[in-house]
Amino acid sequence: MIFKKEMHKTYNTTDQERKILDFLSNGFTAINIANKMNLAEQTIKNKVQMICLKLDSSNRTEAVAKAIRLGII
């Protein structure tokens, strides 16, 4: 049995991706996240796309909901 705290390993999410998911869950936009993480806005958008692929989600809202449900964040 996989415990919720280990689900990020199952979905291969990185620490940075989980941090982005956490920001998204708190209503941050890509530009807000980029500023907080000292990255380009496009980099954040690319990472959000990768998160959606990893979590088999069609958009960021679905990805965040799934991440919360699975205990990834």
PQR file with spaces between the fields and no chain letter, atoms N, CA, C, O and H, PARSE charges and radii, in Angstrom:
ATOM       1  N    MET     1       0.842   -1.186    0.000 -0.4000 1.5000
ATOM       2  CA   MET     1       0.000    0.000    0.000 -0.0000 2.0000
ATOM       3  C    MET     1       0.882    1.242    0.000  0.5500 1.7000
ATOM       4  O    MET     1       1.856    1.326    0.747 -0.5500 1.4000
ATOM       5  N    ILE     2       0.529    2.196   -0.842 -0.4000 1.5000
ATOM       6  CA   ILE     2       1.285    3.452   -0.918 -0.0000 2.0000
ATOM       7  C    ILE     2       0.583    4.478   -0.040  0.5500 1.7000
ATOM       8  O    ILE     2      -0.612    4.734   -0.193 -0.5500 1.4000
ATOM       9  H    ILE     2      -0.262    2.128   -1.449  0.4000 1.0000
ATOM      10  N    PHE     3       1.335    5.055    0.873 -0.4000 1.5000
ATOM      11  CA   PHE     3       0.777    6.089    1.737 -0.0000 2.0000
ATOM      12  C    PHE     3       0.727    7.408    0.988  0.5500 1.7000
ATOM      13  O    PHE     3       1.536    7.655    0.093 -0.5500 1.4000
ATOM      14  H    PHE     3       2.305    4.847    0.998  0.4000 1.0000
ATOM      15  N    LYS     4      -0.228    8.257    1.358 -0.4000 1.5000
ATOM      16  CA   LYS     4      -0.410    9.523    0.659 -0.0000 2.0000
ATOM      17  C    LYS     4       0.859   10.354    0.608  0.5500 1.7000
ATOM      18  O    LYS     4       1.135   10.992   -0.408 -0.5500 1.4000
ATOM      19  H    LYS     4      -0.885    8.057    2.085  0.4000 1.0000
ATOM      20  N    LYS     5       1.628   10.361    1.670 -0.4000 1.5000
ATOM      21  CA   LYS     5       2.825   11.190    1.683 -0.0000 2.0000
ATOM      22  C    LYS     5       3.867   10.713    0.676  0.5500 1.7000
ATOM      23  O    LYS     5       4.820   11.438    0.387 -0.5500 1.4000
ATOM      24  H    LYS     5       1.404    9.843    2.495  0.4000 1.0000
ATOM      25  N    GLU     6       3.700    9.513    0.140 -0.4000 1.5000
ATOM      26  CA   GLU     6       4.637    8.967   -0.842 -0.0000 2.0000
ATOM      27  C    GLU     6       4.083    9.007   -2.260  0.5500 1.7000
ATOM      28  O    GLU     6       4.747    8.539   -3.185 -0.5500 1.4000
ATOM      29  H    GLU     6       2.927    8.925    0.375  0.4000 1.0000
ATOM      30  N    MET     7       2.893    9.547   -2.456 -0.4000 1.5000
ATOM      31  CA   MET     7       2.272    9.565   -3.777 -0.0000 2.0000
ATOM      32  C    MET     7       3.083   10.362   -4.783  0.5500 1.7000
ATOM      33  O    MET     7       3.037   10.060   -5.976 -0.5500 1.4000
ATOM      34  H    MET     7       2.353    9.926   -1.705  0.4000 1.0000
ATOM      35  N    HIS     8       3.823   11.368   -4.343 -0.4000 1.5000
ATOM      36  CA   HIS     8       4.618   12.151   -5.283 -0.0000 2.0000
ATOM      37  C    HIS     8       5.637   11.260   -5.978  0.5500 1.7000
ATOM      38  O    HIS     8       6.030   11.542   -7.110 -0.5500 1.4000
ATOM      39  H    HIS     8       3.860   11.613   -3.374  0.4000 1.0000
ATOM      40  N    LYS     9       6.072   10.191   -5.323 -0.4000 1.5000
ATOM      41  CA   LYS     9       7.020    9.261   -5.949 -0.0000 2.0000
ATOM      42  C    LYS     9       6.336    8.471   -7.060  0.5500 1.7000
ATOM      43  O    LYS     9       6.932    8.221   -8.108 -0.5500 1.4000
ATOM      44  H    LYS     9       5.753    9.961   -4.403  0.4000 1.0000
ATOM      45  N    THR    10       5.094    8.084   -6.830 -0.4000 1.5000
ATOM      46  CA   THR    10       4.336    7.334   -7.830 -0.0000 2.0000
ATOM      47  C    THR    10       4.141    8.167   -9.095  0.5500 1.7000
ATOM      48  O    THR    10       4.229    7.645  -10.206 -0.5500 1.4000
ATOM      49  H    THR    10       4.610    8.287   -5.979  0.4000 1.0000
ATOM      50  N    TYR    11       3.881    9.444   -8.927 -0.4000 1.5000
ATOM      51  CA   TYR    11       3.650   10.330  -10.072 -0.0000 2.0000
ATOM      52  C    TYR    11       4.918   11.058  -10.512  0.5500 1.7000
ATOM      53  O    TYR    11       4.875   11.881  -11.427 -0.5500 1.4000
ATOM      54  H    TYR    11       3.809    9.869   -8.024  0.4000 1.0000
ATOM      55  N    ASN    12       6.031   10.764   -9.877 -0.4000 1.5000
ATOM      56  CA   ASN    12       7.328   11.351  -10.222 -0.0000 2.0000
ATOM      57  C    ASN    12       7.314   12.878  -10.223  0.5500 1.7000
ATOM      58  O    ASN    12       7.936   13.503  -11.081 -0.5500 1.4000
ATOM      59  H    ASN    12       6.066   10.096   -9.134  0.4000 1.0000
ATOM      60  N    THR    13       6.617   13.471   -9.278 -0.4000 1.5000
ATOM      61  CA   THR    13       6.632   14.929   -9.178 -0.0000 2.0000
ATOM      62  C    THR    13       7.862   15.360   -8.386  0.5500 1.7000
ATOM      63  O    THR    13       8.228   14.745   -7.384 -0.5500 1.4000
ATOM      64  H    THR    13       6.112   12.963   -8.581  0.4000 1.0000
ATOM      65  N    THR    14       8.481   16.420   -8.857 -0.4000 1.5000
ATOM      66  CA   THR    14       9.677   16.941   -8.201 -0.0000 2.0000
ATOM      67  C    THR    14       9.282   17.883   -7.070  0.5500 1.7000
ATOM      68  O    THR    14       8.126   18.290   -6.952 -0.5500 1.4000
ATOM      69  H    THR    14       8.184   16.920   -9.671  0.4000 1.0000
ATOM      70  N    ASP    15      10.253   18.216   -6.254 -0.4000 1.5000
ATOM      71  CA   ASP    15      10.011   19.199   -5.186 -0.0000 2.0000
ATOM      72  C    ASP    15       9.519   20.506   -5.792  0.5500 1.7000
ATOM      73  O    ASP    15       8.591   21.126   -5.272 -0.5500 1.4000
ATOM      74  H    ASP    15      11.192   17.886   -6.349  0.4000 1.0000
ATOM      75  N    GLN    16      10.135   20.921   -6.882 -0.4000 1.5000
ATOM      76  CA   GLN    16       9.758   22.177   -7.522 -0.0000 2.0000
ATOM      77  C    GLN    16       8.317   22.106   -8.054  0.5500 1.7000
ATOM      78  O    GLN    16       7.562   23.070   -7.924 -0.5500 1.4000
ATOM      79  H    GLN    16      10.888   20.417   -7.304  0.4000 1.0000
ATOM      80  N    GLU    17       7.944   20.990   -8.640 -0.4000 1.5000
ATOM      81  CA   GLU    17       6.575   20.841   -9.145 -0.0000 2.0000
ATOM      82  C    GLU    17       5.570   20.859   -7.998  0.5500 1.7000
ATOM      83  O    GLU    17       4.489   21.432   -8.134 -0.5500 1.4000
ATOM      84  H    GLU    17       8.558   20.207   -8.745  0.4000 1.0000
ATOM      85  N    ARG    18       5.908   20.245   -6.883 -0.4000 1.5000
ATOM      86  CA   ARG    18       5.002   20.275   -5.735 -0.0000 2.0000
ATOM      87  C    ARG    18       4.888   21.683   -5.163  0.5500 1.7000
ATOM      88  O    ARG    18       3.824   22.079   -4.687 -0.5500 1.4000
ATOM      89  H    ARG    18       6.786   19.779   -6.773  0.4000 1.0000
ATOM      90  N    LYS    19       5.976   22.434   -5.208 -0.4000 1.5000
ATOM      91  CA   LYS    19       5.933   23.826   -4.754 -0.0000 2.0000
ATOM      92  C    LYS    19       5.020   24.645   -5.668  0.5500 1.7000
ATOM      93  O    LYS    19       4.232   25.465   -5.198 -0.5500 1.4000
ATOM      94  H    LYS    19       6.840   22.112   -5.595  0.4000 1.0000
ATOM      95  N    ILE    20       5.133   24.416   -6.968 -0.4000 1.5000
ATOM      96  CA   ILE    20       4.266   25.111   -7.931 -0.0000 2.0000
ATOM      97  C    ILE    20       2.810   24.728   -7.686  0.5500 1.7000
ATOM      98  O    ILE    20       1.937   25.596   -7.678 -0.5500 1.4000
ATOM      99  H    ILE    20       5.774   23.750   -7.350  0.4000 1.0000
ATOM     100  N    LEU    21       2.539   23.445   -7.488 -0.4000 1.5000
ATOM     101  CA   LEU    21       1.173   23.014   -7.181 -0.0000 2.0000
ATOM     102  C    LEU    21       0.648   23.697   -5.926  0.5500 1.7000
ATOM     103  O    LEU    21      -0.515   24.098   -5.873 -0.5500 1.4000
ATOM     104  H    LEU    21       3.248   22.740   -7.495  0.4000 1.0000
ATOM     105  N    ASP    22       1.499   23.829   -4.924 -0.4000 1.5000
ATOM     106  CA   ASP    22       1.088   24.498   -3.693 -0.0000 2.0000
ATOM     107  C    ASP    22       0.736   25.963   -3.964  0.5500 1.7000
ATOM     108  O    ASP    22      -0.279   26.461   -3.479 -0.5500 1.4000
ATOM     109  H    ASP    22       2.443   23.504   -4.967  0.4000 1.0000
ATOM     110  N    PHE    23       1.573   26.644   -4.736 -0.4000 1.5000
ATOM     111  CA   PHE    23       1.260   28.033   -5.098 -0.0000 2.0000
ATOM     112  C    PHE    23      -0.061   28.102   -5.856  0.5500 1.7000
ATOM     113  O    PHE    23      -0.901   28.956   -5.571 -0.5500 1.4000
ATOM     114  H    PHE    23       2.398   26.239   -5.130  0.4000 1.0000
ATOM     115  N    LEU    24      -0.245   27.199   -6.826 -0.4000 1.5000
ATOM     116  CA   LEU    24      -1.483   27.190   -7.609 -0.0000 2.0000
ATOM     117  C    LEU    24      -2.691   26.964   -6.712  0.5500 1.7000
ATOM     118  O    LEU    24      -3.739   27.580   -6.904 -0.5500 1.4000
ATOM     119  H    LEU    24       0.437   26.506   -7.057  0.4000 1.0000
ATOM     120  N    SER    25      -2.543   26.082   -5.739 -0.4000 1.5000
ATOM     121  CA   SER    25      -3.665   25.792   -4.835 -0.0000 2.0000
ATOM     122  C    SER    25      -4.034   26.993   -3.971  0.5500 1.7000
ATOM     123  O    SER    25      -5.133   27.065   -3.423 -0.5500 1.4000
ATOM     124  H    SER    25      -1.691   25.581   -5.583  0.4000 1.0000
ATOM     125  N    ASN    26      -3.107   27.926   -3.860 -0.4000 1.5000
ATOM     126  CA   ASN    26      -3.361   29.151   -3.089 -0.0000 2.0000
ATOM     127  C    ASN    26      -3.722   30.326   -3.985  0.5500 1.7000
ATOM     128  O    ASN    26      -3.732   31.470   -3.531 -0.5500 1.4000
ATOM     129  H    ASN    26      -2.214   27.868   -4.306  0.4000 1.0000
ATOM     130  N    GLY    27      -4.021   30.056   -5.256 -0.4000 1.5000
ATOM     131  CA   GLY    27      -4.529   31.083   -6.155 -0.0000 2.0000
ATOM     132  C    GLY    27      -3.492   31.917   -6.879  0.5500 1.7000
ATOM     133  O    GLY    27      -3.837   32.915   -7.511 -0.5500 1.4000
ATOM     134  H    GLY    27      -4.014   29.127   -5.625  0.4000 1.0000
ATOM     135  N    PHE    28      -2.233   31.531   -6.799 -0.4000 1.5000
ATOM     136  CA   PHE    28      -1.190   32.288   -7.480 -0.0000 2.0000
ATOM     137  C    PHE    28      -1.274   32.084   -8.994  0.5500 1.7000
ATOM     138  O    PHE    28      -1.610   30.995   -9.461 -0.5500 1.4000
ATOM     139  H    PHE    28      -1.952   30.720   -6.285  0.4000 1.0000
ATOM     140  N    THR    29      -0.971   33.118   -9.744 -0.4000 1.5000
ATOM     141  CA   THR    29      -0.888   33.025  -11.197 -0.0000 2.0000
ATOM     142  C    THR    29       0.533   32.640  -11.592  0.5500 1.7000
ATOM     143  O    THR    29       1.442   32.628  -10.762 -0.5500 1.4000
ATOM     144  H    THR    29      -0.697   34.002   -9.365  0.4000 1.0000
ATOM     145  N    ALA    30       0.706   32.328  -12.864 -0.4000 1.5000
ATOM     146  CA   ALA    30       2.044   31.951  -13.348 -0.0000 2.0000
ATOM     147  C    ALA    30       3.056   33.062  -13.094  0.5500 1.7000
ATOM     148  O    ALA    30       4.185   32.784  -12.688 -0.5500 1.4000
ATOM     149  H    ALA    30      -0.033   32.338  -13.538  0.4000 1.0000
ATOM     150  N    ILE    31       2.676   34.300  -13.322 -0.4000 1.5000
ATOM     151  CA   ILE    31       3.609   35.409  -13.127 -0.0000 2.0000
ATOM     152  C    ILE    31       3.932   35.574  -11.639  0.5500 1.7000
ATOM     153  O    ILE    31       5.073   35.869  -11.285 -0.5500 1.4000
ATOM     154  H    ILE    31       1.759   34.526  -13.651  0.4000 1.0000
ATOM     155  N    ASN    32       2.940   35.388  -10.766 -0.4000 1.5000
ATOM     156  CA   ASN    32       3.187   35.469   -9.314 -0.0000 2.0000
ATOM     157  C    ASN    32       4.164   34.388   -8.867  0.5500 1.7000
ATOM     158  O    ASN    32       5.088   34.644   -8.095 -0.5500 1.4000
ATOM     159  H    ASN    32       2.012   35.148  -11.053  0.4000 1.0000
ATOM     160  N    ILE    33       3.942   33.177   -9.369 -0.4000 1.5000
ATOM     161  CA   ILE    33       4.818   32.052   -9.018 -0.0000 2.0000
ATOM     162  C    ILE    33       6.223   32.303   -9.550  0.5500 1.7000
ATOM     163  O    ILE    33       7.211   32.067   -8.853 -0.5500 1.4000
ATOM     164  H    ILE    33       3.192   32.969   -9.997  0.4000 1.0000
ATOM     165  N    ALA    34       6.306   32.777  -10.775 -0.4000 1.5000
ATOM     166  CA   ALA    34       7.609   33.075  -11.388 -0.0000 2.0000
ATOM     167  C    ALA    34       8.387   34.072  -10.539  0.5500 1.7000
ATOM     168  O    ALA    34       9.581   33.896  -10.299 -0.5500 1.4000
ATOM     169  H    ALA    34       5.504   32.969  -11.341  0.4000 1.0000
ATOM     170  N    ASN    35       7.714   35.103  -10.092 -0.4000 1.5000
ATOM     171  CA   ASN    35       8.373   36.107   -9.259 -0.0000 2.0000
ATOM     172  C    ASN    35       8.830   35.529   -7.930  0.5500 1.7000
ATOM     173  O    ASN    35       9.925   35.841   -7.461 -0.5500 1.4000
ATOM     174  H    ASN    35       6.744   35.246  -10.287  0.4000 1.0000
ATOM     175  N    LYS    36       8.005   34.692   -7.320 -0.4000 1.5000
ATOM     176  CA   LYS    36       8.360   34.072   -6.032 -0.0000 2.0000
ATOM     177  C    LYS    36       9.546   33.117   -6.164  0.5500 1.7000
ATOM     178  O    LYS    36      10.377   33.011   -5.263 -0.5500 1.4000
ATOM     179  H    LYS    36       7.116   34.438   -7.701  0.4000 1.0000
ATOM     180  N    MET    37       9.611   32.416   -7.320 -0.4000 1.5000
ATOM     181  CA   MET    37      10.632   31.385   -7.505 -0.0000 2.0000
ATOM     182  C    MET    37      11.831   31.867   -8.328  0.5500 1.7000
ATOM     183  O    MET    37      12.745   31.096   -8.618 -0.5500 1.4000
ATOM     184  H    MET    37       8.936   32.502   -8.053  0.4000 1.0000
ATOM     185  N    ASN    38      11.814   33.142   -8.697 -0.4000 1.5000
ATOM     186  CA   ASN    38      12.885   33.721   -9.512 -0.0000 2.0000
ATOM     187  C    ASN    38      13.097   32.967  -10.820  0.5500 1.7000
ATOM     188  O    ASN    38      14.225   32.671  -11.215 -0.5500 1.4000
ATOM     189  H    ASN    38      11.071   33.768   -8.462  0.4000 1.0000
ATOM     190  N    LEU    39      11.978   32.664  -11.481 -0.4000 1.5000
ATOM     191  CA   LEU    39      12.001   31.993  -12.776 -0.0000 2.0000
ATOM     192  C    LEU    39      11.181   32.810  -13.763  0.5500 1.7000
ATOM     193  O    LEU    39      10.431   33.702  -13.367 -0.5500 1.4000
ATOM     194  H    LEU    39      11.062   32.904  -11.160  0.4000 1.0000
ATOM     195  N    ALA    40      11.323   32.505  -15.042 -0.4000 1.5000
ATOM     196  CA   ALA    40      10.538   33.185  -16.067 -0.0000 2.0000
ATOM     197  C    ALA    40       9.098   32.671  -16.047  0.5500 1.7000
ATOM     198  O    ALA    40       8.849   31.513  -15.712 -0.5500 1.4000
ATOM     199  H    ALA    40      11.932   31.780  -15.363  0.4000 1.0000
ATOM     200  N    GLU    41       8.169   33.529  -16.404 -0.4000 1.5000
ATOM     201  CA   GLU    41       6.761   33.133  -16.452 -0.0000 2.0000
ATOM     202  C    GLU    41       6.564   31.939  -17.388  0.5500 1.7000
ATOM     203  O    GLU    41       5.810   31.021  -17.068 -0.5500 1.4000
ATOM     204  H    GLU    41       8.371   34.469  -16.676  0.4000 1.0000
ATOM     205  N    GLN    42       7.228   31.947  -18.524 -0.4000 1.5000
ATOM     206  CA   GLN    42       7.086   30.845  -19.475 -0.0000 2.0000
ATOM     207  C    GLN    42       7.605   29.527  -18.888  0.5500 1.7000
ATOM     208  O    GLN    42       7.070   28.458  -19.182 -0.5500 1.4000
ATOM     209  H    GLN    42       7.841   32.693  -18.784  0.4000 1.0000
ATOM     210  N    THR    43       8.631   29.612  -18.071 -0.4000 1.5000
ATOM     211  CA   THR    43       9.153   28.411  -17.406 -0.0000 2.0000
ATOM     212  C    THR    43       8.080   27.805  -16.509  0.5500 1.7000
ATOM     213  O    THR    43       7.888   26.590  -16.494 -0.5500 1.4000
ATOM     214  H    THR    43       9.065   30.481  -17.832  0.4000 1.0000
ATOM     215  N    ILE    44       7.387   28.650  -15.769 -0.4000 1.5000
ATOM     216  CA   ILE    44       6.311   28.168  -14.897 -0.0000 2.0000
ATOM     217  C    ILE    44       5.203   27.549  -15.729  0.5500 1.7000
ATOM     218  O    ILE    44       4.689   26.485  -15.382 -0.5500 1.4000
ATOM     219  H    ILE    44       7.543   29.638  -15.781  0.4000 1.0000
ATOM     220  N    LYS    45       4.829   28.194  -16.814 -0.4000 1.5000
ATOM     221  CA   LYS    45       3.775   27.649  -17.687 -0.0000 2.0000
ATOM     222  C    LYS    45       4.183   26.284  -18.237  0.5500 1.7000
ATOM     223  O    LYS    45       3.365   25.367  -18.310 -0.5500 1.4000
ATOM     224  H    LYS    45       5.246   29.059  -17.096  0.4000 1.0000
ATOM     225  N    ASN    46       5.448   26.157  -18.622 -0.4000 1.5000
ATOM     226  CA   ASN    46       5.939   24.868  -19.122 -0.0000 2.0000
ATOM     227  C    ASN    46       5.879   23.805  -18.028  0.5500 1.7000
ATOM     228  O    ASN    46       5.505   22.659  -18.280 -0.5500 1.4000
ATOM     229  H    ASN    46       6.112   26.902  -18.563  0.4000 1.0000
ATOM     230  N    LYS    47       6.251   24.197  -16.820 -0.4000 1.5000
ATOM     231  CA   LYS    47       6.244   23.249  -15.700 -0.0000 2.0000
ATOM     232  C    LYS    47       4.811   22.839  -15.347  0.5500 1.7000
ATOM     233  O    LYS    47       4.566   21.686  -14.994 -0.5500 1.4000
ATOM     234  H    LYS    47       6.556   25.128  -16.616  0.4000 1.0000
ATOM     235  N    VAL    48       3.876   23.768  -15.442 -0.4000 1.5000
ATOM     236  CA   VAL    48       2.466   23.449  -15.184 -0.0000 2.0000
ATOM     237  C    VAL    48       1.966   22.446  -16.228  0.5500 1.7000
ATOM     238  O    VAL    48       1.219   21.525  -15.898 -0.5500 1.4000
ATOM     239  H    VAL    48       4.074   24.705  -15.729  0.4000 1.0000
ATOM     240  N    GLN    49       2.375   22.625  -17.475 -0.4000 1.5000
ATOM     241  CA   GLN    49       1.996   21.663  -18.516 -0.0000 2.0000
ATOM     242  C    GLN    49       2.542   20.276  -18.189  0.5500 1.7000
ATOM     243  O    GLN    49       1.842   19.277  -18.354 -0.5500 1.4000
ATOM     244  H    GLN    49       2.982   23.373  -17.742  0.4000 1.0000
ATOM     245  N    MET    50       3.788   20.213  -17.727 -0.4000 1.5000
ATOM     246  CA   MET    50       4.395   18.931  -17.376 -0.0000 2.0000
ATOM     247  C    MET    50       3.670   18.299  -16.180  0.5500 1.7000
ATOM     248  O    MET    50       3.460   17.087  -16.145 -0.5500 1.4000
ATOM     249  H    MET    50       4.357   21.025  -17.592  0.4000 1.0000
ATOM     250  N    ILE    51       3.294   19.126  -15.210 -0.4000 1.5000
ATOM     251  CA   ILE    51       2.535   18.640  -14.054 -0.0000 2.0000
ATOM     252  C    ILE    51       1.216   18.022  -14.527  0.5500 1.7000
ATOM     253  O    ILE    51       0.827   16.945  -14.078 -0.5500 1.4000
ATOM     254  H    ILE    51       3.464   20.111  -15.239  0.4000 1.0000
ATOM     255  N    CYS    52       0.540   18.719  -15.437 -0.4000 1.5000
ATOM     256  CA   CYS    52      -0.738   18.220  -15.956 -0.0000 2.0000
ATOM     257  C    CYS    52      -0.549   16.882  -16.658  0.5500 1.7000
ATOM     258  O    CYS    52      -1.376   15.981  -16.513 -0.5500 1.4000
ATOM     259  H    CYS    52       0.857   19.595  -15.802  0.4000 1.0000
ATOM     260  N    LEU    53       0.522   16.750  -17.408 -0.4000 1.5000
ATOM     261  CA   LEU    53       0.806   15.471  -18.072 -0.0000 2.0000
ATOM     262  C    LEU    53       1.048   14.370  -17.051  0.5500 1.7000
ATOM     263  O    LEU    53       0.500   13.274  -17.166 -0.5500 1.4000
ATOM     264  H    LEU    53       1.193   17.482  -17.525  0.4000 1.0000
ATOM     265  N    LYS    54       1.865   14.665  -16.058 -0.4000 1.5000
ATOM     266  CA   LYS    54       2.202   13.661  -15.043 -0.0000 2.0000
ATOM     267  C    LYS    54       0.970   13.210  -14.260  0.5500 1.7000
ATOM     268  O    LYS    54       0.846   12.038  -13.906 -0.5500 1.4000
ATOM     269  H    LYS    54       2.310   15.556  -15.964  0.4000 1.0000
ATOM     270  N    LEU    55       0.074   14.135  -13.996 -0.4000 1.5000
ATOM     271  CA   LEU    55      -1.111   13.820  -13.201 -0.0000 2.0000
ATOM     272  C    LEU    55      -2.316   13.474  -14.076  0.5500 1.7000
ATOM     273  O    LEU    55      -3.423   13.291  -13.569 -0.5500 1.4000
ATOM     274  H    LEU    55       0.174   15.088  -14.283  0.4000 1.0000
ATOM     275  N    ASP    56      -2.099   13.385  -15.391 -0.4000 1.5000
ATOM     276  CA   ASP    56      -3.165   13.068  -16.338 -0.0000 2.0000
ATOM     277  C    ASP    56      -4.357   13.999  -16.130  0.5500 1.7000
ATOM     278  O    ASP    56      -5.499   13.560  -15.994 -0.5500 1.4000
ATOM     279  H    ASP    56      -1.200   13.533  -15.802  0.4000 1.0000
ATOM     280  N    SER    57      -4.057   15.290  -16.110 -0.4000 1.5000
ATOM     281  CA   SER    57      -5.064   16.324  -15.894 -0.0000 2.0000
ATOM     282  C    SER    57      -5.136   17.224  -17.114  0.5500 1.7000
ATOM     283  O    SER    57      -4.126   17.463  -17.775 -0.5500 1.4000
ATOM     284  H    SER    57      -3.129   15.647  -16.220  0.4000 1.0000
ATOM     285  N    SER    58      -6.325   17.722  -17.415 -0.4000 1.5000
ATOM     286  CA   SER    58      -6.496   18.553  -18.600 -0.0000 2.0000
ATOM     287  C    SER    58      -6.227   20.037  -18.342  0.5500 1.7000
ATOM     288  O    SER    58      -6.088   20.816  -19.285 -0.5500 1.4000
ATOM     289  H    SER    58      -7.146   17.527  -16.878  0.4000 1.0000
ATOM     290  N    ASN    59      -6.154   20.429  -17.064 -0.4000 1.5000
ATOM     291  CA   ASN    59      -5.858   21.834  -16.761 -0.0000 2.0000
ATOM     292  C    ASN    59      -5.299   21.938  -15.346  0.5500 1.7000
ATOM     293  O    ASN    59      -5.282   20.963  -14.594 -0.5500 1.4000
ATOM     294  H    ASN    59      -6.267   19.796  -16.298  0.4000 1.0000
ATOM     295  N    ARG    60      -4.848   23.128  -15.002 -0.4000 1.5000
ATOM     296  CA   ARG    60      -4.203   23.332  -13.700 -0.0000 2.0000
ATOM     297  C    ARG    60      -5.156   23.105  -12.529  0.5500 1.7000
ATOM     298  O    ARG    60      -4.747   22.597  -11.486 -0.5500 1.4000
ATOM     299  H    ARG    60      -4.862   23.920  -15.612  0.4000 1.0000
ATOM     300  N    THR    61      -6.404   23.474  -12.695 -0.4000 1.5000
ATOM     301  CA   THR    61      -7.373   23.286  -11.622 -0.0000 2.0000
ATOM     302  C    THR    61      -7.560   21.800  -11.320  0.5500 1.7000
ATOM     303  O    THR    61      -7.592   21.387  -10.160 -0.5500 1.4000
ATOM     304  H    THR    61      -6.736   23.888  -13.543  0.4000 1.0000
ATOM     305  N    GLU    62      -7.681   21.013  -12.374 -0.4000 1.5000
ATOM     306  CA   GLU    62      -7.821   19.570  -12.205 -0.0000 2.0000
ATOM     307  C    GLU    62      -6.555   18.969  -11.591  0.5500 1.7000
ATOM     308  O    GLU    62      -6.632   18.070  -10.753 -0.5500 1.4000
ATOM     309  H    GLU    62      -7.655   21.349  -13.316  0.4000 1.0000
ATOM     310  N    ALA    63      -5.398   19.467  -12.010 -0.4000 1.5000
ATOM     311  CA   ALA    63      -4.127   18.970  -11.468 -0.0000 2.0000
ATOM     312  C    ALA    63      -4.027   19.255   -9.974  0.5500 1.7000
ATOM     313  O    ALA    63      -3.616   18.389   -9.201 -0.5500 1.4000
ATOM     314  H    ALA    63      -5.336   20.198  -12.690  0.4000 1.0000
ATOM     315  N    VAL    64      -4.400   20.459   -9.569 -0.4000 1.5000
ATOM     316  CA   VAL    64      -4.358   20.819   -8.147 -0.0000 2.0000
ATOM     317  C    VAL    64      -5.333   19.959   -7.352  0.5500 1.7000
ATOM     318  O    VAL    64      -4.991   19.453   -6.283 -0.5500 1.4000
ATOM     319  H    VAL    64      -4.734   21.162  -10.197  0.4000 1.0000
ATOM     320  N    ALA    65      -6.539   19.795   -7.869 -0.4000 1.5000
ATOM     321  CA   ALA    65      -7.543   18.982   -7.168 -0.0000 2.0000
ATOM     322  C    ALA    65      -7.047   17.545   -7.008  0.5500 1.7000
ATOM     323  O    ALA    65      -7.199   16.942   -5.946 -0.5500 1.4000
ATOM     324  H    ALA    65      -6.817   20.206   -8.737  0.4000 1.0000
ATOM     325  N    LYS    66      -6.462   17.013   -8.057 -0.4000 1.5000
ATOM     326  CA   LYS    66      -5.948   15.639   -7.996 -0.0000 2.0000
ATOM     327  C    LYS    66      -4.781   15.536   -7.021  0.5500 1.7000
ATOM     328  O    LYS    66      -4.686   14.577   -6.255 -0.5500 1.4000
ATOM     329  H    LYS    66      -6.339   17.503   -8.920  0.4000 1.0000
ATOM     330  N    ALA    67      -3.902   16.522   -7.053 -0.4000 1.5000
ATOM     331  CA   ALA    67      -2.749   16.529   -6.155 -0.0000 2.0000
ATOM     332  C    ALA    67      -3.188   16.579   -4.688  0.5500 1.7000
ATOM     333  O    ALA    67      -2.591   15.927   -3.832 -0.5500 1.4000
ATOM     334  H    ALA    67      -3.979   17.301   -7.675  0.4000 1.0000
ATOM     335  N    ILE    68      -4.223   17.348   -4.412 -0.4000 1.5000
ATOM     336  CA   ILE    68      -4.745   17.428   -3.046 -0.0000 2.0000
ATOM     337  C    ILE    68      -5.396   16.102   -2.671  0.5500 1.7000
ATOM     338  O    ILE    68      -5.158   15.573   -1.585 -0.5500 1.4000
ATOM     339  H    ILE    68      -4.709   17.878   -5.108  0.4000 1.0000
ATOM     340  N    ARG    69      -6.219   15.566   -3.570 -0.4000 1.5000
ATOM     341  CA   ARG    69      -6.924   14.315   -3.303 -0.0000 2.0000
ATOM     342  C    ARG    69      -5.950   13.165   -3.045  0.5500 1.7000
ATOM     343  O    ARG    69      -6.207   12.303   -2.203 -0.5500 1.4000
ATOM     344  H    ARG    69      -6.412   15.996   -4.452  0.4000 1.0000
ATOM     345  N    LEU    70      -4.822   13.157   -3.782 -0.4000 1.5000
ATOM     346  CA   LEU    70      -3.845   12.088   -3.653 -0.0000 2.0000
ATOM     347  C    LEU    70      -2.826   12.340   -2.537  0.5500 1.7000
ATOM     348  O    LEU    70      -2.018   11.468   -2.217 -0.5500 1.4000
ATOM     349  H    LEU    70      -4.614   13.856   -4.465  0.4000 1.0000
ATOM     350  N    GLY    71      -2.872   13.528   -1.956 -0.4000 1.5000
ATOM     351  CA   GLY    71      -1.938   13.846   -0.883 -0.0000 2.0000
ATOM     352  C    GLY    71      -0.555   14.237   -1.380  0.5500 1.7000
ATOM     353  O    GLY    71       0.416   14.185   -0.626 -0.5500 1.4000
ATOM     354  H    GLY    71      -3.529   14.236   -2.216  0.4000 1.0000
ATOM     355  N    ILE    72      -0.462   14.627   -2.642 -0.4000 1.5000
ATOM     356  CA   ILE    72       0.829   15.075   -3.198 -0.0000 2.0000
ATOM     357  C    ILE    72       1.185   16.425   -2.616  0.5500 1.7000
ATOM     358  O    ILE    72       2.354   16.723   -2.373 -0.5500 1.4000
ATOM     359  H    ILE    72      -1.251   14.670   -3.255  0.4000 1.0000
ATOM     360  N    ILE    73       0.174   17.234   -2.395 -0.4000 1.5000
ATOM     361  CA   ILE    73       0.388   18.522   -1.717 -0.0000 2.0000
ATOM     362  C    ILE    73      -0.547   18.606   -0.524  0.5500 1.7000
ATOM     363  O    ILE    73      -0.542   19.604    0.196 -0.5500 1.4000
ATOM     364  H    ILE    73      -0.777   16.992   -2.592  0.4000 1.0000
